[in-house]
Amino acid sequence: MRQVRKILEYRLGRKLSIEQVGLALSVAKGTVVNTLQRFERSGLGWPPPAEMSDTKLEEALYPVVDALAAAAISAASLPDLTWIETQLRRPHVTLQRLWEDYHEAHPEGLSRSAFYRYWDGHKPASISLKIIHKGGENVFVDYSGDGPSYTDKSTGEIVETKLFVACWGASSYTYADATMTEKSGDFVRSHVRAWKYFGGCSRGLVPDNLKSGVVKPDRYEPRIQQLYEAMASHYGVAVLPARVRKPKDKAVVESAVLQTQRFILARLRDRQFFSLDEINVALSEELELLNTRPMKDYGNQSRKERFELLDKPYMQPLPAEEFKITSLKLDARVAPNYHVRYDDHYYSVPFALVGKTVDIYQMGQILELYHDGVHIYRHKVGAQNFTYTTIAEHMPQNHRYVQGGWTEEYFLNQAEAIGAEVRAAMEALMKRKAHPQQAFNAAKGVLQLAKVYPPERLLNACRRALHYNSASYQNIKSILEKGLDKQIEMPLLETESKTSEPHENIRGNIYFAG
């Protein structure tokens, strides 16, 4: 009853739409409508009396059914079970709709709750084992355990690929393609190609619980992978992961995977491919044959014919633009040096955002950065080598950190307190960067080494790194880990100039002058 009160409060008190109430409370729209209808029939006004308890409210909205009156209904007034089963297979038809039709024809017949109980108690056993899929409602996706392979021309190596399969619940109309991995990027791009192939998209998307789509499976509140959720939001599709260890939830796609393996992979078993593109060209040709093949269980209708009849009229249109995000990172925190890390590279943002979070969307070779839903900058993708991309306009005038008070002088003074060699190494480390602030993380790492190793070892390591002109945090750390700082003598880096001694084979400048 607390949920009932919330539904009434959100709809009647806050004036939210029925769809908004359902989303806010995670309940079906039909539940919201039913609750509102019961409240209206109860004759209560809004808001209900403050002294009305939950028990009284429940009695007003859900009156006790007169079982004796229901039992006295003539057999002629009972609903036709075959008619109910047939009608439920049609798109948009619900048991509520059928009860309303029945009630119009038989006003003296079963009440709504009795109608529901009658159907639950008398429906054929066979349909209790099968989910009735609505047209345009759900697309099921999964990977095949077996995938096609190709031969690498340069090495002769056999390269295995992953076979992605998507199919509609009502028609079993199928799409398939091959990718190199099952990672989120490949997984999402397969979906984008599937929507394009179908010419529209479903309202629901039912993936199995693979990590590319579902980070944390849960029957009630599964956590969806960020890129997958962004793709689904772009197409207006609700992600409805199959329950763990519930094969009925994904029986459609498992059947589609099996048919794809038996029909397509079996036909391609003797063909040799030399690239992923060649595989996908062959798959697209075989896919058309699979979808136009008559199915005996459906009156020799093909998947494509059933798609045109059942799913296509009710599916959602594609958005104006195709989903282009290839990767993303949400809530990336801006470091004190006004940079954010993305894919092993550091990108600058306006220094006023230090300590706040930004969302990073990758579209090919472009990164779009947003804060609080507002676009703040666009970067080109940098190399994955832990280097920095810094825009001068993002830096404060005095190159100071907004928080923490870190400056170049601060780190040099800290290094000098350990020893001159450490300061010299710190100076060399900072000169390697276009902006000193880019080296502050590395400088902090060098100072941290002083807490792990004795000062004399750090001094020797810095001296050695300077000698080889390779003063960096990683090099100094490697010298310490390998014990190279304990070597007393260091080899010469430059050969000393020596005076040439006379030799009979040396002709001299007189020879070349004459």
Backbone torsions as a table, in degrees:
resi	resn	phi	psi	omega
1	MET	NA	-24.5	174.5
2	ARG	-62.1	-37.9	178.2
3	GLN	-66.4	-38.7	177.9
4	VAL	-61.6	-44.5	179.0
5	ARG	-62.7	-37.7	178.9
6	LYS	-66.2	-40.6	177.7
7	ILE	-59.8	-45.7	179.8
8	LEU	-65.1	-40.9	-179.2
9	GLU	-65.0	-45.9	-177.4
10	TYR	-66.2	-40.1	-176.6
11	ARG	-81.8	-49.5	-174.0
12	LEU	-89.7	-33.1	-179.3
13	GLY	-84.9	-50.4	-176.5
14	ARG	-93.3	-6.3	175.8
15	LYS	64.2	32.3	175.5
16	LEU	-76.9	154.2	176.5
17	SER	-70.7	165.4	179.8
18	ILE	-62.1	-40.8	179.0
19	GLU	-63.5	-41.7	179.6
20	GLN	-65.3	-37.8	178.2
21	VAL	-64.0	-44.5	179.4
22	GLY	-60.5	-42.8	179.5
23	LEU	-67.8	-41.0	-177.1
24	ALA	-66.2	-34.5	-175.1
25	LEU	-106.2	2.0	179.2
26	SER	56.9	46.4	176.1
27	VAL	-126.5	159.6	179.9
28	ALA	-69.0	149.7	178.9
29	LYS	-61.6	-34.1	178.6
30	GLY	-62.9	-34.2	177.6
31	THR	-64.9	-42.2	179.2
32	VAL	-62.7	-47.3	-179.0
33	VAL	-61.8	-44.8	-178.8
34	ASN	-61.5	-42.9	179.0
35	THR	-62.0	-43.7	180.0
36	LEU	-65.1	-39.6	178.4
37	GLN	-64.5	-41.6	178.8
38	ARG	-64.4	-39.2	179.4
39	PHE	-64.8	-40.0	179.4
40	GLU	-65.4	-41.6	-179.8
41	ARG	-69.4	-22.9	-178.0
42	SER	-70.6	-19.1	-179.0
43	GLY	80.4	3.0	178.9
44	LEU	-75.9	150.2	175.7
45	GLY	-96.5	163.8	178.3
46	TRP	-107.0	131.9	-3.6
47	PRO	-79.4	157.0	178.4
48	PRO	-66.3	160.7	-179.7
49	PRO	-54.0	138.8	-176.7
50	ALA	-61.2	-29.9	-177.0
51	GLU	-83.6	-3.3	-178.7
52	MET	-72.0	122.1	-179.8
53	SER	-79.5	169.2	177.2
54	ASP	-61.8	-36.3	-179.4
55	THR	-64.3	-44.6	179.2
56	LYS	-65.3	-39.6	178.9
57	LEU	-64.9	-39.0	179.0
58	GLU	-65.7	-40.5	178.6
59	GLU	-63.5	-35.1	-179.7
60	ALA	-72.2	-37.2	-176.3
61	LEU	-88.1	-30.1	-176.4
62	TYR	-126.7	74.7	-179.3
63	PRO	-64.9	150.6	-179.9
64	VAL	-67.9	130.4	-179.9
65	VAL	-75.2	136.1	177.6
66	ASP	-78.4	97.8	-175.2
67	ALA	-61.9	-37.3	-178.9
68	LEU	-64.9	-39.2	179.2
69	ALA	-66.6	-38.3	179.4
70	ALA	-66.0	-38.6	-178.9
71	ALA	-69.1	-23.9	-176.9
72	ALA	-81.6	-3.9	-179.2
73	ILE	-67.5	138.0	-178.1
74	SER	-70.0	153.8	-179.8
75	ALA	-60.7	-29.6	-179.0
76	ALA	-65.4	-23.9	-177.9
77	SER	-91.1	-4.9	-179.6
78	LEU	-72.8	145.5	-178.6
79	PRO	-68.9	152.9	178.7
80	ASP	-83.5	115.4	-176.5
81	LEU	-64.7	-38.3	179.0
82	THR	-64.1	-40.2	178.4
83	TRP	-63.4	-41.3	178.9
84	ILE	-62.4	-46.9	-177.9
85	GLU	-61.5	-43.5	-179.2
86	THR	-65.2	-43.5	-177.1
87	GLN	-68.6	-33.2	-178.9
88	LEU	-65.4	-20.8	179.0
89	ARG	-78.6	-11.9	-179.2
90	ARG	-84.8	145.4	-178.9
91	PRO	-58.5	143.8	173.7
92	HIS	72.0	-1.3	-178.8
93	VAL	-89.8	128.1	179.4
94	THR	-121.6	166.2	177.3
95	LEU	-63.1	-32.6	176.7
96	GLN	-62.6	-44.0	179.6
97	ARG	-63.0	-40.8	-179.4
98	LEU	-68.5	-36.3	177.5
99	TRP	-65.3	-39.1	179.4
100	GLU	-63.2	-41.8	176.8
101	ASP	-62.7	-43.6	179.3
102	TYR	-62.3	-42.3	-177.4
103	HIS	-65.8	-34.4	177.0
104	GLU	-65.4	-38.3	-179.6
105	ALA	-79.1	-29.1	-177.7
106	HIS	-133.2	77.0	-178.3
107	PRO	-60.0	-28.1	-178.9
108	GLU	-88.9	3.1	-174.2
109	GLY	-80.4	-155.4	-176.1
110	LEU	-64.7	144.9	172.1
111	SER	-71.6	173.0	-177.4
112	ARG	-60.3	-48.9	-178.4
113	SER	-64.7	-38.3	178.1
114	ALA	-67.5	-35.8	176.9
115	PHE	-61.3	-44.6	179.4
116	TYR	-63.4	-43.4	-178.8
117	ARG	-66.6	-36.3	179.7
118	TYR	-64.5	-42.4	179.1
119	TRP	-66.9	-43.8	-179.9
120	ASP	-63.2	-34.1	-176.3
121	GLY	-86.0	-18.1	-173.3
122	HIS	-122.9	-2.1	-178.6
123	LYS	-66.3	148.5	-178.3
124	PRO	-57.3	143.2	-177.7
125	ALA	-62.1	-30.7	-175.2
126	SER	-64.3	-39.7	-175.9
127	ILE	-78.7	-12.3	174.8
128	SER	-72.0	-14.1	-179.5
129	LEU	-99.8	2.6	-175.3
130	LYS	-133.9	132.8	177.5
131	ILE	-80.0	132.0	177.5
132	ILE	-88.9	113.1	-176.4
133	HIS	-90.8	132.3	178.5
134	LYS	-84.0	149.4	177.6
135	GLY	-65.2	133.9	178.2
136	GLY	73.3	7.0	-172.3
137	GLU	-85.4	-62.4	-172.0
138	ASN	-126.9	144.9	167.4
139	VAL	-115.6	133.2	-178.4
140	PHE	-105.3	137.3	-176.9
141	VAL	-131.7	148.8	178.5
142	ASP	-168.5	171.2	173.8
143	TYR	-107.4	144.6	174.8
144	SER	-76.7	143.8	176.9
145	GLY	-66.0	-29.5	177.0
146	ASP	-111.8	138.8	179.3
147	GLY	-131.8	164.1	177.0
148	PRO	-71.3	166.3	-179.9
149	SER	-136.6	162.6	175.5
150	TYR	-137.9	164.5	-178.4
151	THR	-101.6	124.9	176.3
152	ASP	-72.1	119.1	-175.7
153	LYS	-62.5	-34.9	-174.8
154	SER	-77.1	-31.8	-175.8
155	THR	-115.3	-16.4	-175.3
156	GLY	76.8	5.9	-178.3
157	GLU	-75.2	143.0	175.0
158	ILE	-85.3	120.7	-177.2
159	VAL	-106.5	119.3	178.2
160	GLU	-83.3	143.1	177.6
161	THR	-120.2	170.7	179.9
162	LYS	-105.6	137.1	-178.8
163	LEU	-104.7	112.8	179.0
164	PHE	-91.6	136.6	-179.6
165	VAL	-132.1	134.8	175.2
166	ALA	-134.2	139.1	178.9
167	CYS	-148.6	154.4	179.1
168	TRP	-81.4	145.6	-177.9
169	GLY	-68.7	-42.2	-174.6
170	ALA	-78.7	-43.4	-172.6
171	SER	-102.6	-16.1	-174.1
172	SER	64.6	17.1	175.2
173	TYR	-61.1	129.9	-163.9
174	THR	-120.7	145.8	171.0
175	TYR	-128.5	145.2	178.1
176	ALA	-148.6	144.6	171.2
177	ASP	-151.3	166.4	-178.5
178	ALA	-108.9	140.2	176.9
179	THR	-132.9	164.7	-179.0
180	MET	-75.4	-32.7	-177.0
181	THR	-137.3	174.2	172.0
182	GLU	-105.1	17.2	-179.2
183	LYS	-68.1	164.7	-171.8
184	SER	-57.5	-38.7	-179.9
185	GLY	-62.2	-48.6	177.9
186	ASP	-65.6	-39.1	-179.5
187	PHE	-60.9	-46.3	-178.6
188	VAL	-69.0	-41.7	-179.4
189	ARG	-65.0	-30.8	174.5
190	SER	-64.7	-38.6	176.6
191	HIS	-62.7	-43.9	-179.1
192	VAL	-60.3	-43.0	178.1
193	ARG	-67.2	-34.2	178.7
194	ALA	-65.3	-45.5	179.1
195	TRP	-60.1	-40.2	179.1
196	LYS	-64.8	-40.1	178.8
197	TYR	-64.3	-42.9	-179.8
198	PHE	-71.8	-25.5	-176.6
199	GLY	79.9	12.4	179.6
200	GLY	179.1	-176.1	-178.5
201	CYS	-138.9	157.1	-179.0
202	SER	-79.5	177.6	174.9
203	ARG	-92.1	-22.9	178.0
204	GLY	-128.8	151.8	-179.7
205	LEU	-131.1	121.2	-174.3
206	VAL	-113.8	95.3	175.1
207	PRO	-92.2	159.0	168.0
208	ASP	-74.7	172.0	-172.2
209	ASN	-87.3	51.8	174.3
210	LEU	-82.9	153.5	-172.6
211	LYS	-63.1	-25.3	-180.0
212	SER	-65.4	-22.6	-178.7
213	GLY	-117.0	-35.4	-175.6
214	VAL	-126.9	111.8	-178.7
215	VAL	-70.5	-43.5	-177.7
216	LYS	-136.8	105.6	178.7
217	PRO	-66.7	139.7	176.2
218	ASP	-160.1	137.4	-176.0
219	ARG	-62.1	-33.6	-173.2
220	TYR	-105.8	-39.4	-178.3
221	GLU	-136.8	71.8	177.4
222	PRO	-67.5	147.3	178.6
223	ARG	-100.0	118.1	-174.9
224	ILE	-87.7	141.5	177.5
225	GLN	-60.9	140.4	-169.1
226	GLN	-59.3	-48.1	-178.9
227	LEU	-65.2	-38.8	179.4
228	TYR	-65.0	-40.6	179.2
229	GLU	-66.5	-38.0	178.2
230	ALA	-64.8	-41.3	178.2
231	MET	-62.5	-46.7	-179.3
232	ALA	-62.1	-39.6	178.8
233	SER	-65.1	-39.0	179.6
234	HIS	-60.6	-38.1	-178.2
235	TYR	-94.3	0.4	178.9
236	GLY	69.0	35.0	-176.8
237	VAL	-110.5	137.1	176.5
238	ALA	-89.1	129.2	177.8
239	VAL	-86.4	121.8	-176.7
240	LEU	-125.3	81.7	-174.9
241	PRO	-59.2	142.7	175.2
242	ALA	-64.6	146.2	178.4
243	ARG	-69.0	146.5	-179.7
244	VAL	-65.6	133.2	179.0
245	ARG	57.7	36.9	175.0
246	LYS	-125.7	83.9	-173.6
247	PRO	-62.4	-25.0	178.9
248	LYS	-62.5	-29.8	-177.5
249	ASP	-65.4	-25.1	-174.8
250	LYS	-129.0	26.8	-178.6
251	ALA	-61.5	-34.2	-178.2
252	VAL	-63.0	-49.6	-176.6
253	VAL	-72.8	-30.9	176.9
254	GLU	-65.1	-37.5	175.3
255	SER	-66.9	-39.7	178.9
256	ALA	-65.1	-40.5	177.5
257	VAL	-61.9	-43.2	-180.0
258	LEU	-62.8	-43.7	179.3
259	GLN	-65.7	-37.0	178.2
260	THR	-64.9	-41.4	178.5
261	GLN	-65.0	-45.8	-175.0
262	ARG	-74.5	-34.6	-175.7
263	PHE	-92.2	-48.6	-173.5
264	ILE	-86.4	-55.1	-176.8
265	LEU	-63.3	-36.2	178.8
266	ALA	-65.5	-36.7	179.6
267	ARG	-73.0	-23.7	-178.6
268	LEU	-98.5	6.3	-170.0
269	ARG	-62.6	-29.1	-176.9
270	ASP	-100.5	4.1	179.5
271	ARG	-91.0	143.8	178.7
272	GLN	-108.0	132.5	-179.6
273	PHE	-117.2	155.4	-178.2
274	PHE	-123.8	7.4	176.3
275	SER	-164.3	163.6	177.4
276	LEU	-65.4	-37.6	179.8
277	ASP	-61.6	-40.2	179.0
278	GLU	-62.1	-39.8	178.6
279	ILE	-61.4	-45.5	-175.8
280	ASN	-69.9	-31.1	174.2
281	VAL	-63.5	-44.8	178.8
282	ALA	-65.4	-39.8	178.9
283	LEU	-61.6	-41.5	-178.8
284	SER	-64.2	-36.0	178.0
285	GLU	-68.0	-45.7	-179.4
286	GLU	-69.4	-29.7	-179.8
287	LEU	-63.4	-39.0	178.4
288	GLU	-63.6	-39.5	178.3
289	LEU	-65.3	-39.4	178.8
290	LEU	-63.9	-44.6	-175.5
291	ASN	-74.3	-20.2	178.6
292	THR	-102.0	4.5	-179.7
293	ARG	-77.9	130.1	179.2
294	PRO	-63.9	144.9	179.2
295	MET	-115.6	120.2	-175.7
296	LYS	-62.2	-35.8	-176.6
297	ASP	-69.3	-12.0	-178.1
298	TYR	-123.7	41.1	175.5
299	GLY	63.5	33.2	-179.4
300	ASN	64.5	18.0	171.3
301	GLN	-75.5	145.9	176.5
302	SER	-89.8	167.4	175.9
303	ARG	-60.7	-39.6	-179.1
304	LYS	-66.1	-40.4	178.6
305	GLU	-65.2	-41.2	178.2
306	ARG	-67.7	-34.4	176.8
307	PHE	-63.3	-45.4	179.2
308	GLU	-62.0	-31.7	-176.2
309	LEU	-87.8	-42.1	-169.8
310	LEU	-100.2	-43.1	-170.8
311	ASP	-100.6	-44.2	-173.3
312	LYS	-58.8	-41.8	-179.5
313	PRO	-64.0	-19.6	-173.0
314	TYR	-115.2	-1.1	-178.9
315	MET	-78.3	162.4	179.6
316	GLN	-80.4	146.4	175.3
317	PRO	-71.7	156.5	177.2
318	LEU	-71.4	148.5	175.1
319	PRO	-66.3	166.9	-176.4
320	ALA	-62.0	-35.1	-178.7
321	GLU	-119.7	145.7	177.2
322	GLU	-72.9	149.2	177.6
323	PHE	-67.4	122.5	-172.4
324	LYS	-114.5	-5.1	-178.1
325	ILE	-72.0	124.8	-179.9
326	THR	-97.9	-20.7	178.0
327	SER	-163.9	159.2	178.8
328	LEU	-154.7	161.0	174.8
329	LYS	-143.9	118.0	-177.6
330	LEU	-99.9	148.5	176.0
331	ASP	57.6	44.4	174.3
332	ALA	-78.3	123.1	-175.4
333	ARG	-81.8	135.9	179.9
334	VAL	-79.0	124.3	-178.4
335	ALA	-73.2	166.0	178.7
336	PRO	-59.4	-20.1	176.5
337	ASN	-92.0	23.6	178.4
338	TYR	48.9	41.7	173.3
339	HIS	-127.2	153.5	173.3
340	VAL	-120.2	144.6	179.6
341	ARG	-93.2	131.3	176.8
342	TYR	-144.2	117.7	176.6
343	ASP	53.9	49.2	175.5
344	ASP	63.5	33.1	173.3
345	HIS	-144.7	154.4	-177.6
346	TYR	-113.7	131.5	-177.1
347	TYR	-123.1	137.4	-178.1
348	SER	-80.3	152.2	171.6
349	VAL	-135.3	163.9	177.7
350	PRO	-51.9	133.0	-171.6
351	PHE	-61.4	-19.3	178.7
352	ALA	-66.2	-13.6	-178.3
353	LEU	-93.1	7.3	179.7
354	VAL	-55.8	132.1	179.6
355	GLY	86.3	-10.1	178.8
356	LYS	-98.2	-179.6	-177.8
357	THR	-116.2	150.6	176.6
358	VAL	-131.2	156.1	174.7
359	ASP	-104.6	133.4	-176.1
360	ILE	-117.2	123.5	178.4
361	TYR	-117.5	123.8	177.4
362	GLN	-97.4	129.0	176.3
363	MET	-127.1	93.4	-174.5
364	GLY	67.5	-119.2	-179.9
365	GLN	-99.7	16.3	-179.2
366	ILE	-119.0	137.5	173.8
367	LEU	-110.2	127.8	175.6
368	GLU	-106.6	124.9	-177.5
369	LEU	-108.9	132.2	-179.3
370	TYR	-128.3	144.0	171.1
371	HIS	-129.7	124.7	179.4
372	ASP	56.3	36.5	177.4
373	GLY	80.4	0.8	-178.0
374	VAL	-109.1	132.5	-179.9
375	HIS	-69.1	131.7	-176.8
376	ILE	-116.1	-31.0	178.3
377	TYR	-168.7	161.8	177.5
378	ARG	-125.9	123.0	178.9
379	HIS	-113.4	152.5	165.3
380	LYS	-82.7	147.2	-178.7
381	VAL	-65.6	129.7	178.9
382	GLY	-95.8	169.5	-179.4
383	ALA	-68.0	149.4	-179.4
384	GLN	-84.9	65.6	-177.3
385	ASN	-133.0	23.2	177.3
386	PHE	60.5	29.0	173.8
387	THR	-94.3	-179.9	-172.7
388	TYR	-118.4	143.8	166.4
389	THR	-115.8	110.7	-173.1
390	THR	-121.3	129.3	175.6
391	ILE	-99.6	127.4	-175.1
392	ALA	-57.9	-35.4	-178.4
393	GLU	-65.9	-18.4	-179.9
394	HIS	-82.1	-10.2	-173.6
395	MET	-95.6	146.2	173.7
396	PRO	-68.4	160.5	-174.4
397	GLN	-59.0	-40.2	-176.0
398	ASN	-95.2	10.4	178.3
399	HIS	58.0	28.4	179.0
400	ARG	-94.6	157.8	173.0
401	TYR	-73.9	143.7	176.2
402	VAL	-68.0	-35.0	179.5
403	GLN	-126.9	146.8	172.8
404	GLY	96.2	-21.3	178.4
405	GLY	70.0	22.4	179.9
406	TRP	-79.4	132.2	176.1
407	THR	-138.5	171.3	177.0
408	GLU	-60.8	-42.3	-179.5
409	GLU	-63.3	-36.9	179.7
410	TYR	-59.1	-48.9	-177.8
411	PHE	-68.7	-37.1	179.3
412	LEU	-65.6	-39.0	178.0
413	ASN	-66.5	-39.2	177.5
414	GLN	-64.1	-38.7	180.0
415	ALA	-69.7	-39.3	-178.5
416	GLU	-65.9	-29.2	178.1
417	ALA	-65.1	-23.2	177.5
418	ILE	-86.8	-41.0	-179.9
419	GLY	168.0	158.4	-176.9
420	ALA	-62.8	-37.4	-178.7
421	GLU	-64.7	-36.3	179.1
422	VAL	-67.0	-41.1	177.6
423	ARG	-62.8	-44.0	-179.8
424	ALA	-61.4	-41.6	177.7
425	ALA	-64.4	-37.5	179.1
426	MET	-65.3	-41.1	177.9
427	GLU	-63.0	-45.1	178.9
428	ALA	-63.1	-38.2	179.5
429	LEU	-62.1	-42.0	-177.7
430	MET	-73.8	-30.2	179.6
431	LYS	-68.7	-18.8	-179.5
432	ARG	-75.8	-10.1	-177.7
433	LYS	-106.5	151.4	178.3
434	ALA	-66.7	-33.9	177.4
435	HIS	-128.5	134.5	-179.4
436	PRO	-55.7	-33.2	-177.6
437	GLN	-60.3	-26.7	-179.8
438	GLN	-67.9	-20.9	-177.6
439	ALA	-95.9	-0.6	-174.2
440	PHE	-65.1	-35.8	178.0
441	ASN	-64.7	-42.8	178.3
442	ALA	-65.5	-40.6	178.7
443	ALA	-62.4	-39.7	178.1
444	LYS	-63.9	-36.5	178.0
445	GLY	-64.3	-39.3	178.2
446	VAL	-62.8	-43.2	178.8
447	LEU	-64.6	-33.1	179.2
448	GLN	-67.0	-30.4	178.9
449	LEU	-62.9	-28.2	179.5
450	ALA	-66.5	-19.0	178.3
451	LYS	-88.0	-13.3	-177.7
452	VAL	-101.3	-37.0	-176.2
453	TYR	-117.3	152.9	176.7
454	PRO	-59.2	149.7	-177.4
455	PRO	-56.2	-39.4	-177.3
456	GLU	-64.9	-32.6	177.5
457	ARG	-69.8	-40.4	177.8
458	LEU	-64.4	-39.0	177.2
459	LEU	-60.5	-46.5	-180.0
460	ASN	-64.2	-38.7	179.7
461	ALA	-65.1	-42.6	178.1
462	CYS	-65.2	-39.8	178.9
463	ARG	-61.2	-42.6	-179.7
464	ARG	-66.9	-41.7	178.7
465	ALA	-63.2	-39.2	177.6
466	LEU	-66.2	-38.7	-178.6
467	HIS	-60.5	-37.8	-179.8
468	TYR	-94.2	8.9	178.6
469	ASN	54.4	44.4	-178.2
470	SER	-136.4	46.0	-178.1
471	ALA	-75.1	102.0	174.2
472	SER	-147.4	160.4	-178.7
473	TYR	-59.5	-45.4	-177.4
474	GLN	-63.9	-40.6	-179.8
475	ASN	-67.4	-44.1	179.0
476	ILE	-62.6	-41.7	178.4
477	LYS	-63.7	-42.0	-179.8
478	SER	-64.0	-39.8	178.6
479	ILE	-60.0	-42.9	-179.8
480	LEU	-68.4	-42.9	-177.9
481	GLU	-65.0	-35.5	-178.4
482	LYS	-90.4	-2.8	178.0
483	GLY	73.1	18.5	-179.6
484	LEU	-69.9	-20.4	179.4
485	ASP	-68.1	-14.7	-178.7
486	LYS	-84.2	-6.3	176.3
487	GLN	-73.9	126.5	-175.7
488	ILE	-75.9	-49.6	-177.4
489	GLU	-95.7	147.0	178.3
490	MET	-119.1	139.2	178.5
491	PRO	-66.3	150.7	178.8
492	LEU	-69.0	139.0	177.1
493	LEU	-89.1	-32.5	-178.2
494	GLU	-120.7	137.1	177.7
495	THR	-76.8	136.1	179.2
496	GLU	-73.7	143.8	179.3
497	SER	-71.3	131.3	-179.4
498	LYS	-117.6	145.2	178.3
499	THR	-76.5	128.0	-178.4
500	SER	-71.7	133.7	176.8
501	GLU	-87.7	149.7	179.6
502	PRO	-60.7	141.8	178.9
503	HIS	-149.1	146.4	-173.3
504	GLU	-67.4	-21.1	179.3
505	ASN	-89.1	-3.1	178.7
506	ILE	-93.9	118.1	-172.7
507	ARG	-83.0	-28.0	174.5
508	GLY	85.7	172.8	-174.0
509	ASN	-73.3	-24.0	-179.8
510	ILE	-65.8	-40.3	-179.2
511	TYR	-61.4	-46.6	-176.6
512	PHE	-73.7	-23.7	179.3
513	ALA	-76.6	-27.9	-174.0
514	GLY	-100.4	NA	NA
